[in-house]
Amino acid sequence: MAALTALVQPFGVTHTGVAAADVLQRAREALHHRIDTGLTDGMQFTFKNPERSTDPRQAVQGAQSVFVAARPYLLPDEPSPGGMCARVGRYAWLDHYAPLREALWTVARQLRNDGFKAVAYADDNSIVDREVAHRAGIGWFGKNANLLLPGAGSWFVLGCVVTTAPLPTAAAPVDDGCGTCRRCLDGCPTGAILEPGVIDAGRCLAWVLQKPGIIPEHLRAAVGDRIYGCDDCQSVCPPTVRLGPRVPAPVPQEAVRAWMPVLELLEGSDHEVLHQWGRWYLADRDPRWVRRNALVVLGNIGDASDARVQRVLADYRAHADPVLRVHAVWASERLGLEAR
Ligand code: B12
């Protein structure tokens, strides 16, 4: 185990653990419950096939263990460059999954060399990452549903290697560290945390901004300046704010994308949008969903006296895409601009 941990550290992984490759019964029940009660709001991901995403042995036949790794993604604050810029969720400022996957595949290759089967997963629909990380003794489930690591908080991405190797498993799960705190429940801008650990995806801005289609009108003001992801349930979380470790240096500063210039995005070609922001989860790889979000942000933070804002909104009110037209009309009305 120590040898495997040493393999992932050069990739910035700070925490590791091992769970037995048993069925994730609690997660399976939770997935079904969320589907049955409509809390998934059309999400597929791990909900598409709960029997599969909660059974490591369906991922790797004969699996005995799941090696779990956590990598911090907190970078120093980036002040807004000014102008009309939209905020990007911290986990998407850089591609943190790429180095995590490299780390996990390094372990998988080692295990294969040793004669075992091994497959690496990170943010893949094949397995419920947080549940397996909890079982591996890496952290506790916060009331905001995120996995919090003791002494480090929740600014971590998670992944695992499912393997037939019999690795030593965690002695016990980490104790709850939230206690009576309920700042995330009160701090969620849309009240999406219905009860500790239960998120209503239809209200969680992270999903609202990813989901294809029209953003419900009653949620558009709460979107604020966010274009992708929402950090509020973590940025109000006391241990996460106090303890969050920074991403290990060196960070390619030129690759960090914490803000997105809204007007440039709305004026740019599809090719430019996909080139700059294509690693985001965009339904059908369609840039219209980022444009839609940008129109909502413009309605929330735009300068109505700016001629460029007026021109962009007028263009989008006449756009061929009815979804974009709807959001442009809303943004124009919100800014007190002519909407016909
Ligand atoms: C679908 C999904 C989403 C959906 C739904 C989130 C959700 N809560 O399910 C949306 C798009 C909204 C989303 C948003 C985000 N996501 Co997401 N997402 C996923 C994905 C693909 C599947 C999650 C899943 O299966 N959920 C199923 C439900 C049933 O699980 P759950 O809500 O965690 O429920 C558990 C708890 O309720 C717990 N539980 C049971 N009883 C009790 C009782 C108490 C008291 C408590 C507290 C808990 C508890 O057990 C349940 C089952 O495990 C995973 C990747 C993966 N393959 O696992 C990433 C993942 C969960 N997401 C991640 C991230 C980073 C985010 C965001 C922070 C991104 C952002 N900034 O916008 C937000 C956070 C929102 C939040 N508070 O959860 C990370 C989380 C890392 C971490 N440290 O926890 C993951 C693991 C990706 C990764 N590999 O790193 N996500």
Residues whose N, C-alpha, C, O or C-beta is under 5 A from the ligand:
A	BS01	B12	R26 A27 A30 L31 F45 T46 G89 Y91 A122 D123 D124 N125 I127 V128 D129 R130 E131 F141 G142 K143 N144 A145 N146 L147 S154 F156 V157 L158 G159 P196 G197 V198 I199 A201 C204 A206 W207 G229 C230 D231 C233
